[in-house]
Amino acid sequence: KFSVKVEVSDNPVQITKFMNEALADLVIERDIQKIIVDGKKPRLIERRFNKVLRDKGVSAKRVTTADDESQAGLRIAYAIAGLVRVSLEKPDSPAAAMRAAIDSKIDITLNLK
């Protein structure tokens, strides 16, 4: 079963602080095989992943960057993140119905801050 973790913040004023807290909250498992970071994001994000993983005792060699056009997993992650965001903002929208339909196939863990 595919698993997705989404961290939602109403208004992250200090994006760096929010990113550090979100990464620490979301990376809780030890059996991580691979983390793919969007290659369009700055290298700073990849370094933060590495630091959080090292702090948690997980090998940081598992973090790689890739383009979303070449990685289907990144496209799926973006689609699910957008679906979750819209379903939270507009519970009556078709996105909420789509999210309910995929909940049986994809385990979506949602952290609200």
SULLINZI-V708752 format. One record per pair of residues at least 24 apart in sequence whose C-alpha atoms are under 10 Angstrom apart, sorted by the first residue. I is the first residue (numbers start at 0). J is the second residue. Records with the same first field share a line. If there is no record, write none. Layout:
I=J + J
This chain:
0=103 + 104 + 105 + 106
1=104 + 105 + 106 + 107
2=76 + 104 + 105 + 106 + 107 + 108
3=75 + 76 + 79 + 80 + 105 + 106 + 107 + 108 + 109
4=76 + 79 + 80 + 106 + 107 + 108 + 109 + 110
5=76 + 79 + 80 + 83 + 84 + 107 + 108 + 109 + 110 + 111
6=80 + 108 + 109 + 110 + 111 + 112
7=80 + 83 + 84 + 87 + 109 + 110 + 111 + 112
8=110 + 111 + 112
9=111 + 112
10=112
11=112
15=44 + 47
17=112
18=44 + 47 + 48
19=44 + 47 + 48 + 50 + 51
20=51
21=110 + 112
22=47 + 48 + 50 + 51 + 52
23=47 + 48 + 50 + 51 + 52 + 54 + 55
24=51 + 110
25=108 + 109 + 110
26=51 + 52 + 55 + 57
27=51 + 52 + 55 + 57
28=52 + 55 + 57
29=55 + 56 + 57 + 58
30=57 + 58
31=57 + 58 + 61 + 62
32=57 + 58 + 60 + 61 + 62
33=58 + 59 + 60 + 61 + 62 + 63
34=59 + 60 + 61 + 62 + 63 + 64
35=61 + 62 + 63 + 64 + 65 + 66 + 67 + 70 + 72 + 73
36=62 + 63 + 64 + 65 + 66 + 67 + 73
37=63 + 64 + 65 + 66 + 67 + 68 + 70 + 73 + 74
38=63 + 64 + 65 + 66 + 67
39=64 + 65 + 66 + 67
40=64 + 65 + 66
79=105 + 107
80=107
83=107 + 109
